[in-house]
Amino acid sequence: MDDIDRLLRSIIISDEEFRNTLNSIIKEKYNSILEFSKISETSASTLYKILSGERKPSIKTLQKICFALEKSKTQKGKFIAVIAARSVLDEAIMDGITINDVTYKIREYAAFTMEDAIISAIKAERDGAAGLVCAPIISPTIEKIVSIPIATIVPHESIHNAIKVVARKIARF
């Protein structure tokens, strides 16, 4: 079942189900409500009010939301998934990259355990990722599961900084 079907079915169930489904879709497929607001051409304020239950969406707003979901469905393969801990994702990760005149958006998938990373990789591939970036500890496993290109994060600078922090702690010990 695609996102539009999920959203339309949730409308039939209840207002709360609609809000939860829309919120879930935005979290799964977009970096933020602000990003989805740009894609759907719906103000972020309107989306926040709809998601909080303060306001019900108009037919026009529902059309914009569904059009945005349909548009992103047809743009599969135009993003690169980055699977990492939330603390890593919260650092300055670029919004997109252009290679050979093709622009790829960056979509974040937070993972806290090995299982989360594997599930995120499968989800990213199902969402239509053109490729993914992940930690070296999980990349051999993910390469066996998905059929899209994978690159491994090599955190040289952060390792050096961590070693310095531990050395300082040892010195105080």
N, C-alpha and C positions, 0 to 999 in steps of 0.2 A: 504494500500500500504506500503510495507516494504521499508527500507532505500535504498536498492540496486535499487529497482524500481524507487523510487524518484530520485535517482542520475542519473540513465540512462535516465529517461524522461527529466531531466533538460538539459542533453547534447544536446538533440534534439532541445530544445527551443533556447538556446544561451550560449555563454561562460560565460556571467555574471550570468545567472541563475544557471549554473553548479557550479560556485564559491560560490554563495549564498547558494545553497543547501548543498554543501559539508561543508561549514562553519557552517551552521545550524545543520547538523548532528553531527559534532564534538562537538559543544557547548552543544547539547542536550544529547549526549550519553557518552562523555568522559570528563575528567576533564580539559584537555588541548590539544593543538596541539602536545606537547611533548609526552603525553601519547598515542595519536593516532598514532604518528610516530613510537613508539615502537611496537604497536600492528600490524600496517600495514607494518612494516619493510621498511618504506620509510623515508628518512631523513627529519628532521624538516625543514631544509632549503628549500628542494623541496616543501614541503607542503605550507610553507609561500609564496614562489614564485608563486605557483599555485593559492593560495587564493588571492594574491594581483593582479593577472592578468599579472604578469611579465613573466610567463611561462605557456605553455599548457602542460597537463600531457601526457606522452607517454602511449602507450597501456600497457606496462609492469607495469607502475605506477597505471593505472586504474585497472589492474588485482589485484595488491596488495591491493588497497583500497577496492575493492569489496570483496576480500577474507577476509579481516579484518572485514568488515561489516557482512559477512556471519558467520564468526567465532563467533562474539559477539552475533549474533542471536541465535546460538546454545548453548551459555553459559548463557542463561536466568536463573535467580534464583541464580546466583553466585555473586550478589552484594546486598549491603544494601544501601538504599537511606537515605540521611540526608537532611531534609527540614528545612532551617533556613535562617535568614537574611544574606546577603553577608558578613557583618562585622564578623559574627560568623564563617562562612565558611572559611574566609580568615585566621583565626587563625589556629594553628597547629592541623588539623584533620588528623588522621591516613589514610594511603593509603589502608589498608586492615586489616583483622583480621582472625585468624585461630581458629576454634572451632571444636573439635572432628575430627581432620584431614581434615576438609573442610575449604578452604580459601575463604573468601568473600571480594571482592573489595568494596570500599566505593565510592559511586557516589553522588555528591552534586547537590542539587536542590535549587537555590536561590528563596526566596519568600519575598515580601515586604508587602503584605496585606494578609488578611484571604483568600480572593479569590485566590491569587497566591498560597498559601499553599495547598488549596483544589485541584486546578488544577495540581500542582506539584505531589500531592499524587496519583491522578488518572493516571498521566503520568508515574510516577515511577512504578506503578503496571503494566501498559501497556508495559513498557520497560522491564518488567520481574524481578523487584526487589523481593528478597526473603523476605524482611521486610523493615520497615522504622522507622526512628527516627524523632520526631518533637516536637514542643513546647507544653507545657501543655494546653495552651489556645485553641489550635486547635485539639488536639488529640481525644477528644470525638466525634467531628464531623467526622474526618477522619476515625475513627473506624467504623462508620456507613456506610461509602462509599466503603472502600476497604476490601479485604478479605485476606490480608497478615498480619503477626504479626507487631505490633506497639510498640515502646518504647518511653517514654516521657523524654525529656531533663529536668533535675532538676539542675538548675544553682545556687547552693548554694554559691559558692565563688564569682561569679560575682554579686549576689544580695548584699552580704556583702560589696563588693567594691563600689557598687553604693550608698549604704546607707552612707558610709564614705564620698564619694564625695559630696553628698547632704548636709550632716552635716557640712562639711567644708564651703560650699557655704552659708549655713544659718548663720554660725558664722561670716562670712564677711559681711553679709547683714545688 
